[in-house]
Amino acid sequence: MPTSIVITGASGGIGSALARLYAAPGVRLMLTGRNAERLEAVSAACRSAGAEVVAVALDTRDRQAVHAALRDFDREAPVDLLIANAGVSAGLGPDRARESDEEAERLADINYKGTVNTATALIDAMRARGKGHIALVSSLAGMQPIPDMPSYSATKAAVIAYGASLRAWLRPDGVSVTVICPGFVTSPMSARHVGPKPFEITAERAARIIMRGLRRRRARIAFPWPLVFGVHIGRFLPTRVEEFFLRGFAAEVQPDGRDWSKPRS
């Protein structure tokens, strides 16, 4: 059981559920998120469970701030487990218009570059210690791109590729890497997804699945299994047949309404 854990994007959804699940006496948590009020509520719940908590309002796009905060925490409590969970979603515009240039860039900056900023903050320290575990949260959309969410799918696919590369590079140094690919999980992000959400599960159930997989240091944790099975079968279908089935997942992703004009830290 890890005793020093960093979780980004911990103010809601999977991140919040994981923080609450790992919180226990003897565990030290560093929780980050953009929303300081929600982050403090999660931190209070974790403290009530006996964990020591350091909460930092942080935007993963700000590489210098991310590196400084995570390295400061690591010096005090060498990190066993880093969960790079922070991410956002978006889709096509009204009447299925293309995504705006700004939207596509924002997803690349947060979902991919933010994940890289998080991982690189602690890679050198973990390599030097010869141990550690890095978990990167992607999505089933990274395994099977969704037509209504092109940039989201692309950035999550990039996280899968990045994680596979890290895993092969860091294994000889004793550092494990896991890529997590959830399907639909109930959260504020999921609530903006207006359309079919087959096999949707709660954030708490998703967190339990993830914790079991991380305990076993699996290379990839993908769920729920019916969708994962469908993704694998789809690879053997002709493209037109695959695209026909994907039409059943057509959806609109509503804007989240937050101000993303600059990193917040």
BATOR-920991 format. One record per atom (N, C-alpha, C): x, y, z. Coordinates in steps of 0.02 Angstrom, whole numbers, padded with zeros to 5 digits, always signed. Example, Ala and Ser with C-alpha at 12.3 -4.5 7.8 and 13.67 -1.06 7.14 Angstrom:
# BATOR-920991
+00660-00284+00390
+00615-00225+00390
+00660-00165+00390
+00642-00112+00354
+00684-00053+00357
+00645+00002+00394
END
This chain:
# BATOR-920991
+00042-00059+00000
+00000+00000+00000
+00044+00062+00000
+00036+00106-00050
+00077+00167-00052
+00059+00212+00007
+00109+00248+00033
+00098+00292+00090
+00108+00366+00073
+00137+00380+00015
+00145+00449-00008
+00119+00452-00080
+00064+00488-00089
+00027+00486-00152
+00011+00556-00176
+00021+00567-00240
+00001+00630-00272
-00055+00615-00322
-00109+00654-00318
-00165+00647-00365
-00182+00715-00393
-00175+00724-00458
-00196+00786-00489
-00269+00781-00511
-00301+00838-00520
-00372+00837-00538
-00413+00804-00484
-00397+00820-00420
-00429+00785-00364
-00491+00820-00337
-00512+00873-00370
-00569+00911-00343
-00637+00882-00364
-00637+00830-00405
-00701+00800-00425
-00691+00736-00464
-00746+00700-00477
-00744+00640-00518
-00698+00586-00492
-00662+00554-00537
-00618+00499-00519
-00564+00521-00470
-00536+00581-00480
-00482+00604-00436
-00505+00610-00364
-00564+00639-00354
-00592+00645-00287
-00605+00576-00256
-00635+00531-00295
-00650+00464-00270
-00586+00426-00252
-00534+00433-00292
-00471+00400-00276
-00440+00428-00212
-00443+00494-00204
-00415+00525-00144
-00450+00498-00081
-00516+00494-00083
-00554+00469-00026
-00539+00396-00013
-00528+00358-00066
-00516+00286-00059
-00447+00273-00028
-00398+00312-00048
-00330+00302-00022
-00320+00333+00047
-00362+00379+00066
-00354+00414+00130
-00359+00365+00188
-00308+00366+00232
-00306+00322+00290
-00250+00345+00335
-00251+00325+00398
-00195+00342+00443
-00129+00317+00415
-00078+00358+00419
-00013+00339+00393
-00002+00356+00321
-00053+00381+00286
-00048+00400+00216
-00043+00475+00210
+00004+00497+00168
+00011+00569+00155
-00009+00582+00083
-00057+00627+00073
-00084+00642+00007
-00066+00713-00013
-00047+00721-00076
-00046+00787-00107
-00100+00788-00159
-00148+00833-00151
-00205+00837-00196
-00203+00905-00232
-00211+00903-00298
-00211+00966-00336
-00273+00971-00378
-00291+01032-00394
-00349+01046-00436
-00352+01121-00447
-00394+01142-00494
-00402+01213-00508
-00452+01247-00461
-00500+01210-00437
-00553+01238-00396
-00534+01229-00322
-00511+01284-00291
-00486+01280-00222
-00540+01259-00173
-00601+01283-00183
-00655+01269-00136
-00673+01194-00137
-00682+01165-00197
-00698+01094-00201
-00639+01052-00178
-00578+01075-00192
-00519+01038-00172
-00514+01035-00096
-00531+01089-00062
-00528+01090+00010
-00581+01044+00041
-00639+01038+00008
-00691+00993+00033
-00667+00920+00030
-00635+00902-00025
-00607+00834-00032
-00552+00824+00019
-00509+00874+00027
-00454+00868+00075
-00479+00859+00146
-00533+00895+00164
-00562+00888+00231
-00587+00817+00243
-00619+00788+00192
-00644+00719+00198
-00586+00671+00207
-00531+00682+00172
-00473+00638+00177
-00439+00645+00245
-00437+00706+00271
-00409+00716+00338
-00452+00681+00391
-00517+00683+00381
-00563+00650+00428
-00551+00575+00429
-00526+00547+00373
-00511+00476+00369
-00443+00459+00398
-00406+00511+00420
-00342+00499+00453
-00280+00516+00412
-00289+00536+00350
-00231+00551+00307
-00205+00621+00321
-00140+00629+00309
-00111+00696+00307
-00119+00722+00236
-00142+00783+00228
-00158+00808+00161
-00125+00876+00148
-00093+00880+00091
-00069+00944+00064
-00111+00959+00003
-00149+01013+00005
-00192+01032-00051
-00164+01094-00086
-00158+01090-00152
-00129+01145-00190
-00174+01160-00250
-00199+01221-00255
-00236+01242-00314
-00186+01252-00370
-00190+01209-00421
-00137+01206-00471
-00166+01192-00540
-00138+01223-00590
-00156+01210-00660
-00098+01173-00692
-00111+01114-00717
-00056+01072-00743
-00023+01101-00805
-00053+01152-00835
-00021+01185-00892
+00041+01225-00871
+00043+01244-00807
+00098+01284-00781
+00154+01238-00758
+00200+01222-00804
+00252+01172-00790
+00295+01191-00730
+00315+01253-00726
+00358+01274-00671
+00323+01266-00604
+00260+01285-00600
+00223+01279-00538
+00212+01205-00520
+00196+01164-00569
+00186+01093-00557
+00250+01060-00532
+00305+01073-00566
+00369+01043-00545
+00388+01066-00475
+00381+01130-00461
+00400+01156-00395
+00358+01124-00340
+00292+01122-00349
+00248+01096-00297
+00259+01021-00285
+00263+00982-00339
+00271+00910-00330
+00340+00892-00302
+00391+00928-00323
+00458+00913-00298
+00466+00933-00225
+00434+00988-00204
+00435+01007-00134
+00402+00952-00091
+00345+00927-00114
+00311+00874-00078
+00353+00811-00076
+00384+00794-00131
+00425+00733-00136
+00485+00736-00089
+00513+00795-00079
+00570+00801-00033
+00549+00786+00039
+00488+00804+00056
+00463+00792+00123
+00438+00720+00132
+00407+00693+00080
+00379+00625+00083
+00388+00592+00015
+00444+00557+00004
+00457+00528-00061
+00397+00490-00089
+00376+00510-00149
+00313+00487-00178
+00318+00414-00202
+00271+00374-00177
+00265+00304-00200
+00223+00300-00263
+00169+00340-00265
+00120+00335-00319
+00100+00405-00342
+00108+00417-00406
+00086+00479-00438
+00031+00463-00487
-00028+00493-00477
-00085+00483-00522
-00099+00548-00559
-00080+00550-00622
-00092+00608-00665
-00162+00603-00694
-00209+00632-00659
-00280+00623-00675
-00312+00685-00707
-00282+00743-00698
-00314+00805-00722
-00326+00803-00797
-00386+00822-00818
-00403+00822-00889
-00470+00855-00900
-00483+00872-00962
-00546+00905-00981
-00573+00872-01045
-00637+00884-01058
-00668+00857-01119
-00700+00913-01159
-00709+00901-01222
-00743+00947-01267
-00760+00909-01331
-00805+00937-01370
-00825+00903-01432
-00837+00952-01488
-00873+00929-01538
-00887+00971-01596
-00930+01031-01575
-00931+01081-01618
-00970+01141-01605
-01043+01131-01624
-01084+01185-01619
-01155+01180-01636
-01165+01155-01707
-01216+01113-01717
-01231+01084-01782
-01172+01045-01810
-01134+01016-01765
-01076+00974-01783
-01023+01013-01822
-01017+01077-01806
-00962+01117-01834
-00896+01094-01804
-00842+01110-01838
-00777+01088-01812
-00761+01123-01746
-00719+01091-01707
-00695+01122-01646
-00659+01187-01662
-00662+01235-01617
-00624+01296-01627
-00550+01280-01618
-00508+01322-01647
-00436+01313-01639
-00416+01318-01566
-00448+01364-01530
-00433+01374-01459
-00451+01312-01418
-00507+01281-01435
-00529+01222-01399
-00480+01164-01410
-00460+01154-01471
-00413+01100-01486
-00347+01111-01450
-00325+01173-01449
-00261+01188-01416
-00267+01178-01340
-00324+01198-01312
-00334+01190-01240
-00331+01117-01220
-00364+01073-01258
-00362+01002-01242
-00292+00974-01247
-00255+00995-01298
-00186+00972-01304
-00143+00995-01245
-00154+01057-01224
-00114+01085-01170
-00129+01051-01103
-00193+01036-01091
-00211+01008-01025
-00204+00932-01025
-00236+00899-01073
-00239+00826-01072
-00173+00793-01086
-00135+00821-01134
-00070+00790-01149
-00012+00826-01116
-00003+00891-01131
+00054+00926-01102
+00051+00929-01026
-00010+00937-00999
-00016+00938-00926
+00003+00871-00895
-00014+00817-00929
+00007+00750-00906
+00082+00743-00907
+00113+00766-00960
+00187+00764-00965
+00218+00806-00910
+00191+00866-00899
+00218+00910-00846
+00215+00875-00778
+00161+00838-00766
+00152+00804-00702
+00202+00747-00695
+00207+00705-00746
+00252+00647-00742
+00325+00668-00736
+00345+00717-00776
+00416+00736-00776
+00437+00771-00711
+00389+00793-00671
+00407+00823-00607
+00441+00774-00561
+00424+00709-00567
+00449+00660-00518
+00489+00603-00548
+00494+00600-00614
+00529+00544-00645
+00601+00538-00621
+00637+00593-00620
+00708+00590-00599
+00716+00566-00528
+00673+00589-00483
+00677+00568-00412
+00661+00494-00405
+00611+00470-00441
+00594+00399-00437
+00649+00356-00466
+00679+00377-00521
+00734+00339-00550
+00793+00336-00502
+00807+00392-00469
+00863+00393-00422
+00851+00346-00363
+00788+00340-00341
+00772+00295-00285
+00765+00223-00307
+00755+00212-00372
+00747+00145-00398
+00679+00115-00383
+00629+00158-00373
+00562+00134-00360
+00512+00191-00368
+00448+00171-00376
+00395+00220-00385
+00345+00194-00436
+00288+00226-00438
+00234+00205-00483
+00201+00268-00511
+00197+00272-00577
+00165+00328-00611
+00103+00302-00647
+00046+00332-00635
-00016+00312-00668
-00043+00372-00707
-00056+00361-00771
-00081+00414-00815
-00153+00397-00835
-00198+00445-00823
-00268+00433-00839
-00282+00455-00911
-00299+00406-00953
-00319+00418-01022
-00395+00407-01027
-00417+00370-01076
-00488+00358-01087
-00495+00303-01139
-00553+00269-01138
-00567+00222-01193
-00571+00259-01260
-00585+00325-01257
-00585+00364-01319
-00516+00369-01349
-00464+00358-01309
-00397+00355-01336
-00382+00289-01371
-00418+00237-01352
-00411+00172-01385
-00456+00168-01446
-00516+00198-01442
-00563+00200-01498
-00588+00271-01505
-00559+00310-01552
-00578+00380-01560
-00653+00388-01573
-00681+00440-01543
-00752+00455-01549
-00761+00512-01599
-00803+00504-01651
-00810+00555-01703
-00831+00624-01677
-00870+00626-01623
-00894+00690-01597
-00842+00724-01552
-00787+00690-01538
-00737+00718-01492
-00667+00707-01520
-00651+00739-01576
-00587+00724-01609
-00525+00743-01569
-00523+00804-01542
-00463+00824-01505
-00458+00788-01438
-00514+00776-01406
-00513+00738-01344
-00485+00668-01357
-00511+00636-01409
-00487+00569-01426
-00412+00569-01441
-00390+00619-01478
-00320+00622-01498
-00274+00633-01438
-00294+00677-01392
-00252+00690-01334
-00249+00630-01288
-00304+00593-01282
-00304+00534-01240
-00264+00477-01273
-00264+00474-01339
-00222+00425-01374
-00148+00442-01363
-00133+00507-01362
-00064+00528-01349
-00041+00507-01280
-00086+00511-01231
-00068+00489-01163
-00053+00414-01161
-00092+00375-01199
-00079+00303-01202
-00010+00289-01231
+00007+00323-01285
+00072+00313-01317
+00129+00336-01271
+00118+00393-01238
+00169+00419-01192
+00180+00370-01135
+00126+00344-01107
+00132+00297-01053
+00168+00233-01073
+00154+00207-01133
+00188+00147-01157
+00263+00158-01164
+00280+00218-01189
+00351+00234-01195
+00385+00240-01127
+00352+00275-01081
+00381+00281-01014
+00390+00213-00981
+00341+00169-00990
+00343+00104-00957
+00405+00065-00980
+00417+00063-01045
+00475+00026-01070
+00541+00058-01050
+00541+00124-01046
+00602+00160-01027
+00617+00152-00952
+00566+00157-00910
+00577+00161-00838
+00578+00094-00803
+00554+00041-00835
+00552-00024-00802
+00620-00046-00776
+00674-00040-00815
+00740-00061-00789
+00762-00022-00727
+00733+00037-00717
+00751+00078-00659
+00707+00065-00599
+00661+00016-00604
+00618-00001-00548
+00555+00041-00542
+00541+00082-00592
+00482+00126-00590
+00427+00096-00634
+00369+00085-00606
+00312+00057-00643
+00271+00113-00674
+00241+00098-00732
+00197+00147-00765
+00132+00110-00785
+00076+00140-00767
+00010+00113-00784
-00030+00166-00822
-00063+00145-00875
-00109+00189-00911
-00180+00167-00895
-00222+00214-00875
-00291+00200-00855
-00338+00226-00908
-00382+00182-00933
-00428+00199-00986
-00500+00185-00964
-00532+00233-00930
-00601+00223-00909
-00649+00235-00967
-00708+00205-00960
-00764+00222-01004
-00803+00279-00973
-00869+00276-00974
-00910+00329-00947
-00914+00323-00871
-00893+00376-00837
-00893+00378-00764
-00933+00439-00743
-00980+00430-00697
-01022+00485-00674
-00979+00539-00641
-00983+00599-00668
-00943+00656-00643
-00970+00719-00675
-00947+00778-00652
-00967+00840-00686
-00949+00839-00760
-00893+00808-00777
-00873+00803-00847
-00923+00761-00887
-00941+00704-00858
-00989+00659-00891
-01057+00692-00898
-01075+00734-00850
-01141+00766-00853
-01149+00812-00913
-01093+00836-00940
-01095+00879-00999
-01099+00840-01064
-01093+00774-01059
-01095+00730-01117
-01168+00711-01130
-01200+00745-01177
-01271+00733-01190
-01277+00683-01247
-01293+00622-01229
-01298+00568-01278
-01291+00502-01242
-01287+00447-01280
-01281+00381-01249
-01217+00376-01206
-01224+00345-01147
-01166+00332-01104
-01172+00260-01078
-01162+00213-01124
-01173+00142-01105
-01125+00120-01050
-01152+00080-01004
-01114+00049-00949
-01082+00102-00904
-01113+00160-00898
-01086+00213-00854
-01084+00187-00782
-01030+00202-00746
-01024+00181-00677
-01008+00241-00633
-01015+00234-00569
-01000+00288-00523
-00925+00299-00517
-00906+00359-00496
-00835+00374-00485
-00806+00329-00431
-00846+00313-00381
-00823+00271-00326
-00807+00200-00351
-00850+00173-00394
-00836+00106-00421
-00775+00108-00466
-00769+00161-00506
-00710+00168-00550
-00646+00171-00508
-00649+00207-00453
-00590+00213-00410
-00570+00145-00381
-00619+00105-00362
-00602+00038-00336
-00570-00006-00389
-00596-00002-00451
-00566-00040-00506
-00494-00018-00517
-00484+00047-00517
-00417+00075-00528
-00369+00055-00472
-00392+00059-00410
-00349+00041-00354
-00327-00032-00358
-00374-00077-00376
-00355-00148-00382
-00302-00157-00437
-00312-00123-00493
-00264-00129-00547
-00196-00100-00530
-00196-00044-00494
-00132-00013-00474
-00096-00057-00423
-00134-00089-00379
-00103-00133-00330
-00065-00189-00365
-00092-00212-00421
-00059-00266-00460
-00009-00239-00510
-00002-00173-00512
+00045-00139-00558
+00033-00160-00631
-00030-00160-00650
-00046-00178-00719
-00022-00123-00766
-00002-00144-00826
+00020-00097-00877
-00039-00053-00900
-00098-00082-00906
-00157-00044-00927
-00218-00067-00887
-00257-00019-00866
-00321-00033-00832
-00376-00002-00875
-00414-00044-00908
-00468-00021-00953
-00534-00052-00931
-00586-00011-00930
-00651-00035-00907
-00705+00013-00933
-00769-00010-00935
-00795-00075-00916
-00781-00127-00971
-00781-00190-00952
-00758-00242-00999
-00801-00247-01062
-00868-00235-01060
-00905-00241-01124
-00881-00191-01176
-00866-00130-01155
-00841-00080-01202
-00770-00096-01224
-00730-00119-01178
-00661-00138-01196
-00663-00195-01247
-00706-00243-01236
-00714-00298-01284
-00735-00271-01352
-00783-00224-01352
-00805-00194-01415
-00750-00157-01451
-00707-00123-01414
-00650-00087-01444
-00604-00136-01479
-00589-00192-01445
-00543-00241-01475
-00574-00274-01537
-00639-00289-01534
-00672-00319-01592
-00673-00270-01650
-00683-00206-01635
-00687-00155-01687
-00624-00151-01730
-00568-00170-01703
-00506-00167-01740
-00503-00217-01798
-00546-00268-01794
-00547-00318-01846
-00603-00308-01897
-00644-00256-01886
-00699-00242-01931
-00678-00196-01987
-00709-00200-02046
-00697-00151-02099
-00713-00081-02073
-00678-00031-02097
-00685+00037-02072
-00757+00061-02075
-00792+00047-02130
-00861+00071-02137
-00907+00039-02086
-00895-00024-02070
-00936-00058-02019
-00921-00028-01950
-00858-00017-01937
-00840+00014-01873
-00872+00083-01866
-00869+00123-01918
-00898+00190-01916
-00974+00187-01908
-01006+00137-01937
-01078+00129-01929
-01096+00119-01856
-01059+00077-01821
-01074+00065-01750
-01059+00127-01708
-01009+00165-01727
-00991+00224-01688
-01045+00278-01692
-01088+00275-01744
-01142+00324-01748
-01190+00318-01689
-01193+00259-01659
-01236+00249-01601
-01211+00285-01539
-01150+00312-01542
-01122+00349-01485
-01124+00424-01497
-01160+00446-01548
-01164+00518-01563
-01187+00557-01502
-01153+00613-01488
-01168+00652-01428
-01147+00724-01438
-01173+00765-01395
-01153+00835-01391
-01119+00846-01324
-01061+00877-01326
-01025+00893-01264
-01035+00967-01249
-01072+00982-01197
-01088+01051-01181
-01026+01086-01153
-01018+01151-01166
-00962+01189-01138
-00963+01186-01062
-00903+01186-01032
-00901+01181-00958
-00908+01249-00924
-00904+01303-00962
-00918+01369-00935
-00863+01399-00893
-00806+01365-00887
-00751+01392-00846
-00706+01437-00887
-00671+01481-00854
-00625+01527-00887
-00557+01492-00893
-00539+01474-00954
-00475+01439-00966
-00425+01485-01000
-00435+01550-00995
-00393+01598-01033
-00320+01596-01011
-00308+01576-00949
-00238+01572-00926
-00232+01520-00871
-00173+01491-00862
-00164+01442-00809
-00177+01474-00741
-00204+01434-00696
-00217+01457-00628
-00175+01416-00581
-00139+01449-00537
-00096+01413-00489
-00093+01452-00425
END
